[in-house]
Amino acid sequence: MTLRIAVLDDYQNVALKLADWSKLGPDVEIKVFDRNLGSEDEAVRALAGFDVICLMRERMALPASLIERLPNLRLVNVTGARVRVIDFDAAVARGITVCHTYAGDSKNATPEMAWGLILASARHLAEEHQRVRTGGWQTTIGTKLGGKTLGIVGLGKLGSRMASIAKAFEMEVIAWSQNLTDERAAECGVRRVDKETLFREADVVSLHLILSDRSRHVVGRSEIGLMKRGAILVNTSRGPLIDEAALIEALNGGQIRAGLDVYDVEPLPANHPLRSAPNVTLSPHLGYVTEEAYELFYRDIVENIIAWREGAPVRVLAAPEAPIRGDL
């Protein structure tokens, strides 16, 4: 019996190059999808015949309604260990095992991306790059970072890394989150402030929170309204942390600048107003997209499939009580 494997959302077509898929043996068929399957009906048409689906982070959701329409599905692999887009109960009820990979070096990769957006926003790099490409020359005036204040929303693994880098730029660092303590702030060498003070004082605000009901729209119209004119808001975490409508209004009004790597809907729709908004630098969710991370992701996926076929699945997020089939 041939095992059919779908590798989803491999936009760069690198999945088969970054791991040794031959370890799975000759009785497998692998299909790579280099574009997002934009609707549930499209996903059903594309994936109905596959036994294994390999997800790239949260680029495509697996709700119960889709799981029920994939009759052959027996194993789901998702890159990273934290996932909010799979209905685990529906998967287990259908006899599907869900496995994860290790998360990769997000401690460095995502903060590096955030600093790239900060620098690009402060010095208008995207605009000036395009201007030079088309035969023009400088028209903007940049903002230096030294001596300015970085406000970090969320001082966990990534936020603390942001703080250490800010010190190399000789920036003052302040931080806020709902659970942040003075002890944690002192450990990271930053000053804990309340939320209003952070948005009022910071020249750059960078978001590093997990998306939850509590953190959704943690940056709304009132927070944006507190920010200095020309301050920079950077989001490399999750789009819905920011009230998108309020942000677009502020960008169009020239109130603030922004650097965005994440959005409410991804991929960002072609006609989305952020694509034409001024005062914003956009990147297509590149925070974790590094060769080193992808090598780890796809290596672990191959290992997951081998272990599952042998009846001893590893890195399991959810699994049915019934024994794993060993004849696939």
Steps between C-alpha positions, in 0.01 A plus 500: 500500500640838397508766772391834356654805667403864443747773596304824526592866458859445391511841332872475419488138372776394738341222709636213293850653493537560873440146631570146388151383406649182343515361855126443469560225245378444146132453584419866550366771274577859602327805356613851588257791489680830448191717542241543768178304461272793553168336582374182662349379174831552321680313778259207472549477126878507538544280809220243505725213391789558742589290805743752652486879503799714598406852610733799510419669829151653484485578130200269454243404761358153561157556654260212563306585184809443283621195692166331441541548125847337480413129518853361454676726750685311777793721600546876530842659550523863604822699525559650843348384824230764555201484268152650526353409162445124531187351654673231705177342626372457145834351393507247783137406439592417141801291605754760391833552676640854520877548545712811525860596432736701715454874463844595371706798611222757525687667786732652241314482170186692594672780695744542212202543269344751739819705503509485122154656492597759762806608299310495171222713650735744671705561185228449234709226339224338292399832344855612433598159362216521249591860417861406418379201297292730282771760444420742778681617812422574863190693603441387860661590832567216741484468876792382711444241770781585743364686800139411414265274698394149403175380652464120514155349542569152635835431666529125442764315301471725195431823683804458722714441193366824353607678818856372483537611138354844578785563742748468212314792338527693829124514534305524823269199538164490672259208511144409586280192502213397720715259702833681493667543839766742617728201561470375142556849361810545716630161388483623141644840583188694405253727678148370559230756429124496465342459160410864448850617590657257257297621204542865598879489554628248244647609169477137384246245625563131427241230573603158634186337639320173434160559341214419736159639588675723753762635260282543190499872407734575789599792279182685415395849405573638847854354514582624151361839598749522785801446274731783400452633151742308277558221754544149359274204582649159414315169502676168434270297728138469379293742294192517724704642788432834326163647408563503127241765414642739759852438374409568137329823601811612692732412212289685245488801731879506540468459876742205535719269295487121513700191411279194455588136444161354602139571407142417591467295180800327343603506224401866496222542239611667178266796543560549873533869601828434681660428163447861393518675838777756557746497789523121525764238419350159420652152495317170434530325841872433477576499873571127528584443132868409505690216338607374842142482629367335186769233509394414854129505412525263205753271668261455790207440267685215330582352841138539610370310199751217545417462870126511432524229235692285747218536751693716748419863413720775645440865586129427530250780553192278472437135421208255496480229763495230234840355397677676217468319174830340399401400148533841342 
